[in-house]
Amino acid sequence: MKFHVQVLKFGGTSVGSGERIRRVVNIIAHTLNDPAQAFPVVIVSAMSKVTDQLLRIAAHVSNGEQEAYEQELTALKQRHLDAAEKAVHNPHRRSALRQDLETAFTLLEQDVARLRSKVGAQCVSPNVVERNELRITCAPYIAAIAAWGERLSVLLVAACAVDIGLQAVPVREEVIITDHLNAEPAQPYGIDADPLSEETRANVQALISPLIEQRVVPVAAGFIGRTTTGCVTTLGRNGSDYSATVIGAALDCVEVCIYSDVDGVLTADPRLVVNARLLTQLSYAEAARLSWFGAKVLHPRTLIPIAHRNIPVRVRNTFRPGNRGTAVGPEGSQKSGAAAITVHRHLALITVESTDLFGVPESAGQVFALAARAGAAPVAICSSSGHHLSFVVEEQAAESIVALLQREMDAPGFPRQQTWHVRSRSGLAACACIGSGFTVDPMSPARAITALARERIPVITQGASELGITLIVEDVDSERALRCLHRDLIAPVIPLVRHPVEEKRREAL
């Protein structure tokens, strides 16, 4: 590559209207014209709520609800045509964009017709087709429909960029190449698949690199991909952020900027903690752990393509482009103590105990394998020994996990034919205090426990790692626990103290 490249990814709220698209392309123009900035490659999401609307269209078609489908499609068309009116000011360019959108909607209707045909063929079959089997059969058609939100956004953003004088083109083909054999039908997106790194790199070099060399800004779709045989796939929930880092890794970019409607990563949820602060820097591990415990930051999968390459990700606010946001990279700025506090609610504690105090260690592995069979991964492991194991899972999965464990652990073949007891306690939450080297400072865990004790919040159980400590509390206490942990570990609340003279003046008034 001749040029240093950065990836700018804009989420659904950023491109949610014509006016917002104008704001986005101004950010692109500022980046392009700044000699200190790397050349931008743009990845866009569908307009906010559009993917949900496309999935409703697919559902209406699958259920034979013709009128509902037509109403959704009409509303979808109108929204994009309205956005085109506001995004592109030049009449000739606006007319060309409207024509491109009409062509796109014609192709969308063809995908809808294919789904309708497939559903109709299944329904007239002499054999009764189970709903799950129908879902699997129709998954490729649903994925093709779900992909149109990003394709429409690409047309709007590229046309708007040209309208303000930038050299930009929409990349109409899927950039990311995904697997096929391992792709599994998954609701609601049709087929969710995993990117193939080498094949994607070759496709990126073919589609995007020539544009960069010509100093033309590529505007490509996030969230979607295709197999080597041409089948449309999706990357699932949070797929747009993920696709940005996949493409960024294929380009060997210097940075990936994720633009959304937040300033960056905060030390706590600002809806719960009034004095939450912006974190200027986080490590990959810290960001992944915060996300795992429920913080609305980068999905851990987003970091996978770039972490081993040490490519930083910056989380920025489209509506406050002057803010530098949060940089996520190899190392965080906090070497000890807590960088952020988050809470994961609606959990249940599963406890597995054996009557044999000298149980065998491999029991833990079998328990987690059984939990995986029930479709649930432990949110946190609290304690483990040969005869005792406790871990927390999503509350909604607890009942099925307990039933499966009781059935399988009583069956022949489990270690030593011991008697196993499985218990579940619902209504819990995990408060995670995250920070690189948290346990290096011996006072940090102690201060966390003391903070809860001072508020008379009981700790049900806990777990720890070098990245922090996890405290399991009653769900009803979780928000109060979050606030007091943030107060004692990160940002003390300074009470307002009025000067006596000011108090007398106020009283006189």
Secondary structure as UniProt FT lines:
FT   STRAND          5..10
FT   TURN            12..15
FT   HELIX           18..33
FT   TURN            35..36
FT   STRAND          39..44
FT   TURN            48..49
FT   HELIX           50..62
FT   TURN            63..64
FT   HELIX           66..87
FT   HELIX           91..123
FT   HELIX           131..146
FT   HELIX           148..163
FT   TURN            164..165
FT   STRAND          168..170
FT   STRAND          176..178
FT   TURN            181..182
FT   STRAND          184..186
FT   TURN            187..189
FT   STRAND          190..192
FT   HELIX           197..207
FT   HELIX           209..213
FT   TURN            214..215
FT   STRAND          217..221
FT   STRAND          224..226
FT   TURN            228..229
FT   STRAND          232..234
FT   TURN            237..238
FT   HELIX           239..251
FT   STRAND          255..260
FT   TURN            270..272
FT   TURN            274..275
FT   STRAND          281..283
FT   HELIX           284..292
FT   TURN            293..294
FT   HELIX           300..307
FT   TURN            308..310
FT   STRAND          313..317
FT   TURN            318..319
FT   TURN            321..322
FT   STRAND          326..329
FT   STRAND          340..354
FT   TURN            357..358
FT   TURN            361..362
FT   HELIX           363..373
FT   TURN            374..375
FT   STRAND          380..384
FT   STRAND          388..394
FT   HELIX           395..409
FT   TURN            412..413
FT   HELIX           415..417
FT   STRAND          420..434
FT   TURN            436..437
FT   HELIX           438..440
FT   HELIX           443..454
FT   TURN            455..456
FT   STRAND          461..465
FT   TURN            466..467
FT   STRAND          468..474
FT   HELIX           475..477
FT   HELIX           478..489
FT   HELIX           500..508
//
